């Protein structure tokens, strides 16, 4: 099962429809280390706390296809913990952080 399919399966199981999807494989999902069965959904306040970005910066990066897009449930944006964690590791790898060293 691909990372995107696994993440989509978690969100589908919880009754969340993807508001938008990235085309193809996202570059950060190869850094995912949260197991699909441990995935959970995060609201915007928790995402902002985890990544240290404000609402505008998050949505700007989503438009640029450089941040995981949320799913939507009854008008509420929800993100996959697995995707957010993978994005953080991808960002570290981009700048040669601890998780980016081979």
C-alpha positions as CSV (number, residue, x, y, z in Angstrom):
1,X,0.0,0.0,0.0
2,X,1.5,3.4,-0.9
3,X,1.8,6.1,1.7
4,X,-0.9,8.2,0.0
5,X,-3.3,5.3,-0.2
6,X,-2.6,4.4,3.5
7,X,-3.3,8.0,4.5
8,X,-6.4,8.2,2.4
9,X,-7.6,5.0,3.9
10,X,-7.2,6.4,7.5
11,X,-9.1,9.5,6.6
12,X,-11.8,7.5,4.7
13,X,-12.2,5.2,7.7
14,X,-12.8,8.2,9.9
15,X,-15.3,9.7,7.5
16,X,-13.2,12.5,6.1
17,X,-13.2,13.4,2.4
18,X,-10.1,14.9,0.8
19,X,-10.8,18.5,0.0
20,X,-7.9,18.5,-2.4
21,X,-5.2,16.0,-3.4
22,X,-1.7,16.5,-4.4
23,X,-1.0,15.0,-7.8
24,X,1.3,12.1,-7.7
25,X,3.5,11.1,-4.8
26,X,4.4,13.9,-2.4
27,X,8.1,14.4,-1.8
28,X,7.7,14.3,2.0
29,X,5.9,11.0,2.3
30,X,9.1,9.0,1.8
31,X,10.0,10.4,5.3
32,X,6.9,9.0,7.0
33,X,7.6,7.0,10.1
34,X,4.2,7.1,11.8
35,X,2.6,3.8,11.0
36,X,-0.7,4.0,9.1
37,X,-2.5,2.3,12.0
38,X,-1.2,5.0,14.4
39,X,-2.4,7.9,12.2
40,X,-4.9,10.3,13.6
41,X,-6.4,13.6,12.5
42,X,-5.3,17.0,13.6
43,X,-7.2,20.3,13.5
44,X,-5.5,23.6,12.4
45,X,-4.6,24.7,16.0
46,X,-2.6,21.5,16.6
47,X,-1.0,21.6,13.1
48,X,0.1,25.2,13.8
49,X,1.6,24.2,17.1
50,X,3.4,21.2,15.6
51,X,4.9,23.0,12.6
52,X,5.4,26.5,14.0
53,X,3.6,28.2,11.1
54,X,0.6,30.4,11.1
55,X,-2.7,29.8,9.2
56,X,-1.7,32.0,6.3
57,X,1.7,30.4,5.9
58,X,0.2,26.9,6.0
59,X,-2.4,27.7,3.4
60,X,0.1,29.5,1.2
61,X,2.4,26.4,1.2
62,X,-0.7,24.2,0.4
63,X,-1.3,26.3,-2.7
64,X,2.4,26.0,-3.6
65,X,2.1,22.2,-3.1
66,X,4.8,22.2,-0.5
67,X,2.6,21.3,2.5
68,X,0.1,18.5,3.0
69,X,-3.4,19.4,2.0
70,X,-6.1,18.9,4.6
71,X,-9.1,16.7,4.3
72,X,-12.5,18.1,5.2
73,X,-15.2,16.9,7.7
74,X,-18.3,19.0,8.0
75,X,-16.4,22.1,6.9
76,X,-13.5,21.5,9.3
77,X,-10.0,21.1,7.9
78,X,-8.2,18.1,9.2
79,X,-4.7,16.9,8.6
80,X,-3.1,13.4,8.9
81,X,-0.5,13.2,11.7
82,X,1.4,10.9,9.5
83,X,1.6,13.5,6.6
84,X,2.5,16.3,9.0
85,X,5.3,14.3,10.7
86,X,6.6,13.2,7.3
87,X,6.6,16.8,6.1
88,X,8.6,17.9,9.1
89,X,11.2,15.1,8.5
90,X,11.3,16.1,4.8
91,X,12.1,19.7,5.8
92,X,14.9,18.5,8.1
93,X,16.3,16.4,5.3
94,X,16.2,19.3,2.9
95,X,18.5,21.4,5.1
96,X,20.7,18.4,6.1
97,X,19.2,17.9,9.5
98,X,19.7,14.7,11.6
99,X,17.1,12.8,9.7
100,X,18.5,13.8,6.4
101,X,22.0,12.3,6.9
102,X,22.7,9.0,5.4
